[in-house]
């Protein structure tokens, strides 16, 4: 039995952290959402899967736009002609409310609409019997461990669990791997974590990651093609991303003045691959101390992006100039102080207190995952402290 496991498409989510886009990129980026759905369906058809599993957060919003709904349903309907069912649960972002959809779900889509665990049985074209157990969110969070509600393995050839949650969290259906294993299932199709992770090989307990990265942290992407047989489980990751996030270093060692810098960058960066690029400029010691100011950064990004996007969808979203040790501000404080300082702000209550006014803003409060926001802020703070200051060596 073969199936495609995908999660966290967030198909109506915009790309985050990119700016100074060329007109060409502004026109093309929104089209990626539909292309990803199409590639997912194409993959399922190409590999002649028995069914498709969508393990939550297919949409980024609980109220997807009419256009996104139309595009999604139209592409998913293509699987009906091949008699490929789609089993779909809803996560904390797209928690289920039937009143928010402009169209009926295609007939080949089987929903798990309730927070109560349900089990649906089916038979493959080859006569293999299977059961799929799962639940959906009906609100932005579930604090209960839902594993205890799942039935033990049923009398079928294969039993699969669908679960959108976080084993390390408190608000998103926390679970333990050991409890999953006790159910006796052949495969657990997980969602919620955007990075591909295999929590267990026997049985397979798998986060496929997001199919298309929408932030710079989402560089490892894909969907899982899983094959279950009496010999065990085979897992293959299939790349369906339309554009990738990348970091590229460019040496300016050969540049003696500013006039040669732009052409050097364009020569090194320009490729035929769609990319969102963080540009790191190195070997700048021979240039004047004021060769590149912060006020010029946006101008450079805008100019480079106009040049880069003429043929291929690629854009620079950030520029960083690598500093040597001599460029850093010396401090008579050991480097361990950074970790000690940041450890204090790992406490969510202390972090929230420090940014109380910002986090209480209604638009920000509704629009971000505060846990992910805290992690990103602390990572960026550590990066800045380590790169801008020269810390005293430990004795």
N, C-alpha and C positions, 0 to 999 in steps of 0.2 A: 504494500500500500504506500502510495506516494502523495504528499501534500505540500502546499506552500504555506509557510507561516510568516506573517508580517505583523508588525505593530507600530504604533506611534508614527503614522504617516503625517499627522498634523497638516493635512493638505491645504488648509486655508491659512496657514501661518506664514507671515512674511519673513524674509531673510533679515536677520538682526545683526547690528554692528557694522553695517556697510554704509558708505556715504560717498558724496561727490561722484555719483554715477553718471555715465554718459547717457545720452538720449536713447541710444541703441540698447544698452543694458536695461534701462528703465522699462522699455517695451518688452524685452524678452523674459525677464525674471518672472513676471506673473504667469507666463505660459508654462513654466516648469511644473507647476502643480498638476496640470492635466497630463503632461508627458510622463510623470512618475506613475500615475494610475495606469496609463496605457502600457508602460513597460512592465508593470507588475502583472497585468492581465496577459500580456504577450508571453511573459515567462511561464505563467501557469499553462497557457495553451501549448507552448513549445515543448514542455516537459510532460504534457498529458497527465496532469495531476488528477487525483481522485476528488480533491476538494481544496478549498483555500480557507485558512484561518486568519481572521483579523482580530488581534488581541487587544483592542482598545485604543482610544485616542486616534481614531481614523481621521476625525476632524479636530481642529484646534479649539473650536468653540462649541458650546452646547447649542448654539443657534447658528448653524452654518448658513452661508449666503445662498440665495437661490441659484446663482451661477455654479457655485461649487457643488451643490447637491445634484444639479442637472448633469454636470460633467462626470461626477463620480458614478451616478446611476447608469449613465449611458455606457461608460466603459465596462462596468461590472456586468451589464446585461449581455456583453459579448460572450461571457462564460456560459450563459444559459444554452446557447446553441450547441455547445460541446458537452452539455449535461454535467457541468461542474458546479456543485453547490458552494456557497460561501457562508461560512459560519462566523458570526460577528458579535462581539461583545463591545460594550461601551465603557470608557475609562473616566478618569476624573475631569478631563477637559471636555469631552463630548458626552457627558452624562445624559442618559436617555430620557427624552420627553417626546412622545409621539406627536404632540401638537406643534412641534417646531419644524416639521418637514413639509415642503411644498409638494412633494411627489410621493407616490407609493414606492416602497423598496421593491426592487425587481424580484420576481417569483423565485429565482434561484438563491436569494439571500435568506438565510435562516438566522433570526435574531434571538438573543438571550436578553429579553427586555427588563428583567426583574433583578433586584438585589438578592432574591432567593435563588440558590443554586438549582439549576435544572439540568437534566440529562436527556440528550437527543440521540437516537440510534439511527444507523444507516447501513447500507450495503454498497460496496464498490462494484464497478463493472465486472470485476473478476470474482465476485461472490464473497468477498471478505466482509465480515461483519465488524462494525465499530460502534463505539459510544463516545460522545463528547459531552463533558460536564463543564458548566461555566455559569457566570453571573455577570451582571452589568452594574455600573454605578447609576444611581438616580439622583445624585447630589455630588458636589465637588470633592467629597471625602468619605471614606469609610474607615472607621477606627478599629473595627472588629477583625480578628483573624478568621477568614472565611473558609480556611482549609477544613475545619472541623465540620462544616456543613456538606462537604463533598462526600458522595457515597463511596464505599469501597469498590474495587474493581468488579465490573459486571461480567456476565458470562458471554463475552464476545471475543473475537479474535484480537482486537486492539481497543484500548481505552485511553482517551486523551483528556487532559484537563486544560481549560483555558482560564488564565488568572492574570488580572491587571493589578499589580501591587508591588510593594517594596519591602523586602525582608528587614531592612535596616531602619525603616521609618515608623511613624506612629499614625499618620493620617491616611495612608493609602494601602488599606488592607494588608497589614503586616502579616508575615508568614514565616515559617521555618522550613528549610529543605528537608529536615528529618521527618516532619509531619507529612510532607508531600510524598516522600518515599514510602511511607507506611500505607498509603492508599493502594499501592500495587499497580499504578497506571504505567503505560508504556512511554508516555511523552507528556510533558507539561509545556504548553505554549504560553509563555509569559509576555507581558507588556508593561510599560511604564518607564523602564530604564532605557535611555537612548543609545547606550553603548552596547555592542554585542557582548554577551556573557553566557558562558555555559556553566551553570551552577552545579550540575551533576551530569555524568555521562551514562550512568546506569541506575535508574532510568534517566533519559535525557530531560533535563530541566533547563530551558533555553530562553534567554532574551535575544531576539534577533537584532535589536538596535533599530534605529530609525532608517527608513529607506533613502531619505534625502536629508542631509545635514542642513539645518537652517541657522546654526550659529557656529562660530569658529571652534567650539569644543566638540562638535559632532563631525569628526573627520573619518571615523570608522563607521561605515554604513552598510546596509544590505538587507536582503530578505533570506529566509532559510528554506531550502528545499530538503525535506526530510523523507526518508524511506524507512518504513517499518517492516520487518520480516521476522521469521522464526530465528534468524541468525543474529538479530539485534537491530540497532538503529544506526543509520548512516545520515550524517548531516553535511550539507553543502551550502556555503554562503554564496549568494548570487548578487552581484553589484547591479543596481538599477538606478543609481544616482545620475542625474543629468549634469550636475556641476559639483566639483569637489573644492573643499577648503585646503589651502596649502600654504606653507611658509617657505620662502625662497630667499637665500642669501645671495647678494650680489657684491662682489669685490670692486671697490673703486681705486684699487692700487695703481692702475694705469692712468687715472685721471689726475691731471696736474692743475686743472682749473674747473670752474663750474660749467663751461661751455661743452665739455665732453661727457658730463655726468648723465644727462638725459638719454643720449644715444646709447651709452653703455648699458643703462638700465633696460631700455627697450630691446636691445639686442639679446640680453640675457633672459629676459622674462617672457618675451613673446613666443607662444607655442600654438599648436593647433588643438589644445585641450581646453575645454571650458573650465575655468578656475576662478576661485575667490582667493586673492593672494595677500598674505602679510609679507611685506617686503622688508628685509633686514639688510641694511647697508653696512659693509665692513671695510676695513683698511682705508680709513679716512685721515690718518695722521698727517699726511703730506699736504692736505688742504688747509686753507686759512681757518682760524678758529670760529669765524662767523660765516662759514660757507653755506650753512643751512639753518635757518631760524624756524621756530615753531610756527610763526605766522605764515611762513612760506609752505608749510607742509600741505595744507589744503589745496594750494595752487598747484603744487607738484602732483598730488593725487589726481586732481581734476584733469590736468594736462595729459598725464600718462594714460588715464582711463579713456580719454577721447582717442588716443592713438591705438591703444590695445584692442578696443572692442570693434574695430572696423570690419574684421573678418570672422573672429571667433568670440563667443561670449566669455570674456574674462575681464576681471576688474581687480584693482588694488583697493583693499579696504583699510589698510594701515601701513605706515612706514615707521620703522624703528632704526635708529642709528646705533650700531654696536659701539659701546664705549670701552676703551682699554682701562686697565686699573688706574693709570695716571689721570684719566678724565674724571674719576669718581671723587666725591667729596669725602675726605678722611674723617673718621670718627673714632674717638678713644673708647669705643664700646664693643664688646665681643659680639660676634655674629649670632651666638645663641640667644641674644636678647630679642632678635626678631621673632624666633619661634615662641619664646616666652610671652611676648607681647600679643602675638596673634592668637595664642592659645586662650587668652582671656576672652577674646571676641568669638571663640567657637561656641560659647554659651549663647543660645538664641536670644535669651532675655537681655543679656548685656549688649549684644549686637543691636537688638531692636531699640534699647534705651538710647544708644549712641546716635541712632538715625531715626529717632522717634517721629520728628516732624515729617521727614521724607516718607517713611513707611506708612504714615497715617493718611497720606494723600489718597483720596478715593480712587483715582485712575490707576495709580501705582499699585495700590492694595489689591485691586481686582485683576490687574493685568500681568502680574508676575508670580512665579513660584518663589516664596520668600526663602525657602531652604536653598534653592539653586542660586538665588540672588546673593545670599550670604556667602556661599562657597566661592562664587565668581569674584566678589568684592575682595575677599581675603586673599585669593590667589593673585589678583592684580596688585594688591597692596604689597604682598611679599615680593613679587617680581620687581616692582619699582624700588623698594628698599634695597634689594640685593644688587640692582643694576646701577643705582644712582649714588650709592655710598660705598666707601671702602672701610670695611669693619676691621677692628683690631683682632689679630690672631689670638686664639685661645692658648693659654699657657699650660 
